[in-house]
Amino acid sequence: MQNRRLKRSALLFLAATVSCVAVLSSMLAAATVSGNARAIQANGEVLSDTGTLNSPTDARESSQTTGAIGSLVSGEALHATTIGYSNEVASEASVANVAMTAGGTTVTVDFAMARVDAGKGSDTGTADVKGLAINGYPVVVTGARNQRVDVPGGVVLINEQVKSAGGLVVNAVHVVIDGTADVVIASATAKAQ
């Protein structure tokens, strides 16, 4: 009888130990995630910013019908979202009817969207830019990463993708006019490790 109790106690102890190890393993395997999305960012000011995720299962969103940063840049249907899961993050930002003027350069965009999906050990980023024009001239968007168009005193980058310690950042359109403007249209960041 006592042998049975010892065997049963040993089996219960073994089952409890296995359960604890399984729970600890899943907790240790969970990813550390971060994400952020912004519809427009210009010279330190931001429109429709999600802020950063607070936890692996956080979801953040920001939107507004219209927005402007002074006379520098304006847009409509601004939207940004970032969603964390236990081991992945999805961030996306979009904006329509963008108009930006700085240093004698005008950039207009009918629609811009940036998206980053990050999983533990991998990430992918894409940008969708429609109706881009610089100083009234249409620009052919190739879809290539970091497409560059030089403008007087600056540069316009399309589908800008930058990998850093903070994760993968995708900017649909990034306009830099030396000494005048640094404008990002639709920016998404995500990281899972």
C-alpha positions, 0 to 999 in steps of 0.5 A, a space after each residue: 500500500 505504501 509503495 503505491 502511494 509512493 509511486 502515485 506521489 512520484 508520478 504526480 510530482 513528475 507530472 507537475 514538474 513536466 507541466 512547470 517546465 512546459 510553462 516556463 519554456 513557453 514563457 522563455 520562448 515568447 518574443 520581445 516585440 516592439 512596433 510603431 506607425 506614423 502617418 506623417 512626420 515632419 521636422 519633429 512633429 507627427 500626425 497620427 502616431 500610434 506610439 510604441 507597443 506596451 506589451 507583446 499583446 498590445 494593439 494601438 491605432 491612431 487616425 484623423 480625417 485631415 491633418 497638416 503641419 504648418 504650411 509644410 505638409 498636409 494629408 487626408 485619411 491619415 491612419 496608423 496601427 501597430 499590433 503585437 502578438 506573442 511572437 510577432 508584430 504588424 505595423 502599418 501607416 497610410 495617408 491620402 492626398 498629400 501635399 508638401 512644399 519646401 525649399 522650392 520643391 513640391 511633392 504630391 502623393 495620391 496615396 502612400 502606405 508602409 507596412 512591416 510584419 516582423 516575426 521572431 527572427 524575420 521581418 518583411 516590409 513593403 510600401 505602396 505609393 500611388 500618384 507621386 509627382 515632384 514639381 508637377 512631374 509624375 514619378 514612376 514608382 518602381 517598387 524597388 527598395 530605397 528608390 532615389 530621386 534627386 531634387 534641387 537641394 535634396 532627395 526623395 526616397 521611395 520605399 525607404 527600408 532601414 534595418 536597425 537595432 530598433 527593427 525594420 523601418 519602412 517609409 513610403 516616401 521620405 523627403 529631405 530638403 537640406 536645411 529646410 525639411 525632413 518629411 516622412 509620409 507613411 512610416 511603419 516599424 516592427 521588431 520581434 526577437 
